[in-house]
Amino acid sequence: MAESGVQVKGEPVYRYRSSWFQLSRPMTWCGTISPILAGSVLASGRGDFRFDLMVVLLLSAMLIQISANMLNDYFDFKGGQDQERWEEVPGSTDQRPLHHQIPVVAVSLLTIAVLLGAWLAANVGWWITWVGTAGIAAAVSYSAGKKSLASLGLGEATAFLFLGVVATLLGYSVQAGTLGVPVVGVALLYGLLISLMILTNNLRDIDKDEAFRRTIVIRIGRTYARFFLTLLLILPYAGLFLLIGTGTITFFASLSVFAMPFALRLLFAFGKAGTKDKEKLAMKAAARHHWVFGGLLVVGLLVGQILS
């Protein structure tokens, strides 16, 4: 460590080794974008659709997710994890994130999200403030404190609920003011997709997480976690065809099967022939799987609405 390093209140200043954009984890944004779009598309089939409501909801939800991503890195480093992602500032700084700046930026983004949420509430009903408050609480609690949701093994469940089910239902209910069977079914699919992404991350990081948190992977062990991963790979496709087969959504939603190559990459990465290098790349495969499956599902739902 350089003796002439920059200090704040007598403490060394650390800088993220990448950009603010990368700190926001853009590969995970699918956890917000796709479900909200899917819910909005399904609502449009009822003749209930306002583009401005969808955009404001999307922006608000994305700001909450980006804040959660930033705070996750902030608290991980503060707790002793992921030291390799940071470097001590030796002198003059550049535009990359400084560790002590992250809470200020995150709170600023959450403040904007609250203002957008207030506008939504004025247009669709104040019930949305309760949902938004719960979402912000979950975003902060995910990584903050010794009893964070992630450290307790609730990462997958939290993502399933807020970045899967709630996001999809919000996309629909903000437009339609109610709920229906199709959107609930689709919401469950998105919940499974984002849970798969979180599980992949935790399975990849099982060795370095053991000293810091008790993720579900650590609680059940690597072998059972692989079975759980396989189950989460199968269930979205099984659920998709169940929804199509029962006529809940149209056949065009089957476009999502083109995400299968990414599912197979995940399966092989953590299978018997898997290696540490393959496991390190698995998180990207999980994110791409969500982007492709979720994005094509939105397209399929939209085509079904147009042609029905």
RABELNOR-V352046 format. One record per residue. N is the residue number from 0. RES is the residue in one small letter. PHI is phi in degrees with one decimal (none if undefined). BURIAL is b if it has 9 or more other ideal C-beta (glycine too) atoms within 8 Angstrom, else e. Layout:
BEGIN
n=[N N]
res=[RES RES]
phi=[PHI PHI]
burial=[BURIAL BURIAL]
END
This chain:
BEGIN
n=[0 1 2 3 4 5 6 7 8 9 10 11 12 13 14 15 16 17 18 19 20 21 22 23 24 25 26 27 28 29 30 31 32 33 34 35 36 37 38 39 40 41 42 43 44 45 46 47 48 49 50 51 52 53 54 55 56 57 58 59 60 61 62 63 64 65 66 67 68 69 70 71 72 73 74 75 76 77 78 79 80 81 82 83 84 85 86 87 88 89 90 91 92 93 94 95 96 97 98 99 100 101 102 103 104 105 106 107 108 109 110 111 112 113 114 115 116 117 118 119 120 121 122 123 124 125 126 127 128 129 130 131 132 133 134 135 136 137 138 139 140 141 142 143 144 145 146 147 148 149 150 151 152 153 154 155 156 157 158 159 160 161 162 163 164 165 166 167 168 169 170 171 172 173 174 175 176 177 178 179 180 181 182 183 184 185 186 187 188 189 190 191 192 193 194 195 196 197 198 199 200 201 202 203 204 205 206 207 208 209 210 211 212 213 214 215 216 217 218 219 220 221 222 223 224 225 226 227 228 229 230 231 232 233 234 235 236 237 238 239 240 241 242 243 244 245 246 247 248 249 250 251 252 253 254 255 256 257 258 259 260 261 262 263 264 265 266 267 268 269 270 271 272 273 274 275 276 277 278 279 280 281 282 283 284 285 286 287 288 289 290 291 292 293 294 295 296 297 298 299 300 301 302 303 304 305 306 307]
res=[m a e s g v q v k g e p v y r y r s s w f q l s r p m t w c g t i s p i l a g s v l a s g r g d f r f d l m v v l l l s a m l i q i s a n m l n d y f d f k g g q d q e r w e e v p g s t d q r p l h h q i p v v a v s l l t i a v l l g a w l a a n v g w w i t w v g t a g i a a a v s y s a g k k s l a s l g l g e a t a f l f l g v v a t l l g y s v q a g t l g v p v v g v a l l y g l l i s l m i l t n n l r d i d k d e a f r r t i v i r i g r t y a r f f l t l l l i l p y a g l f l l i g t g t i t f f a s l s v f a m p f a l r l l f a f g k a g t k d k e k l a m k a a a r h h w v f g g l l v v g l l v g q i l s]
phi=[none -76.5 -68.8 -91.3 -61.9 -66.6 -132.0 -124.8 54.4 80.9 -104.9 -60.5 -101.9 -115.3 -119.6 -67.4 -77.4 -127.0 -90.2 -59.3 -61.0 -67.7 -63.9 -77.3 56.9 -60.6 -65.4 -93.3 -62.0 -58.2 -64.3 -106.8 -64.7 -61.8 -63.6 -66.0 -63.4 -62.4 -62.0 -66.0 -62.9 -63.2 -67.7 -63.3 -68.1 -88.8 84.0 -107.0 -158.4 -128.0 -61.9 -64.9 -63.5 -63.8 -64.2 -65.0 -60.9 -61.9 -63.6 -62.3 -65.7 -66.9 -64.1 -65.7 -65.7 -62.0 -60.3 -62.5 -62.6 -65.0 -65.3 -61.8 -66.9 -59.9 -73.6 -61.0 -66.8 -61.8 -88.0 103.8 -96.6 51.4 -62.2 -69.0 -84.0 -128.9 -138.7 -72.6 -73.9 -80.9 -170.9 -67.9 -104.6 -111.4 -90.7 -73.1 -64.5 -96.0 -56.5 -72.4 -81.6 -60.4 -58.8 -63.9 -65.3 -61.8 -64.6 -62.7 -65.7 -66.3 -64.0 -63.3 -61.2 -65.2 -63.2 -64.5 -63.4 -65.4 -64.4 -61.3 -60.2 -66.9 -98.4 -120.9 130.8 -74.8 -59.0 -69.0 -65.9 -67.6 -65.9 -63.1 -62.2 -64.1 -65.1 -66.2 -60.9 -66.9 -61.4 -75.1 -70.4 -57.0 -127.6 -82.3 87.8 -69.9 -108.7 -65.1 -59.7 -65.9 -70.8 -89.1 84.7 -106.7 -61.1 -64.4 -66.1 -64.3 -65.1 -55.0 -72.5 -89.0 -96.2 -124.2 -67.0 -62.8 -59.4 -66.6 -64.7 -65.5 -56.1 -81.9 -70.6 -61.4 -85.4 -95.3 75.5 -153.8 -131.1 -155.7 -59.0 -57.6 -70.7 -65.7 -62.1 -66.4 -60.4 -65.7 -61.5 -67.1 -61.9 -65.3 -63.6 -73.8 -63.4 -60.4 -65.0 -66.3 -62.4 -60.0 -62.0 -70.5 -70.2 -63.5 -98.7 -57.0 -70.1 -80.2 -82.9 -57.2 -83.2 -121.7 -152.4 -116.7 -67.3 -62.1 -64.7 -69.1 -66.9 -99.7 91.7 -61.1 -63.1 -68.3 -65.7 -66.2 -62.9 -62.7 -60.8 -60.8 -62.6 -71.0 -77.9 -81.5 -58.8 -60.6 -73.0 -63.3 -64.8 -59.2 -71.9 -66.1 -65.0 -69.6 -63.5 -89.7 75.5 -68.7 -130.2 -80.4 -62.2 -62.4 -65.7 -67.4 -54.0 -62.9 -64.5 -70.6 -85.9 -57.2 -56.3 -71.9 -64.5 -66.9 -60.6 -64.9 -61.3 -72.9 -62.3 -108.8 -81.7 -62.8 -90.6 -71.1 -128.7 -60.7 -64.6 -65.9 -64.4 -64.7 -87.1 -65.4 -62.2 -64.7 -64.5 -66.2 -65.7 -65.5 -61.0 -65.3 -57.7 -73.3 -60.5 -64.9 -67.0 -68.2 -65.0 -60.3 -62.1 -62.8 -64.4 -65.6 -61.7 -61.1 -67.1 -69.1 -89.7 -82.7]
burial=[e e e e b b e e e e e b b b b b e e b b e b b b b e b b b b b b b b b b b b b b b b b b e e e e b e e e b b e b b b b b b b b b b b b b b b b b b b b b b e e e b e e e b b e b b e e e e e e b b b b e e b b e b b b e b b e b b b e b b b b b b e e e e e e b b e b b e b b b e b b b b b b e e e e b b b b b b b b b e b b b b b b b b b b b b b b b b b b b e e e b e b b b b b b b b b b b b b b b b b b b b b b b b b e e b e e b b e b b b b e e e e e e b b e b b b e b b e b b b e b b b b b b e e e e b b e b b b b b e e b e e b b e b b b b b b e e e b e e e b b e b b b e b b b b b b b b b b b b b b b b b b b b b e e e]
END
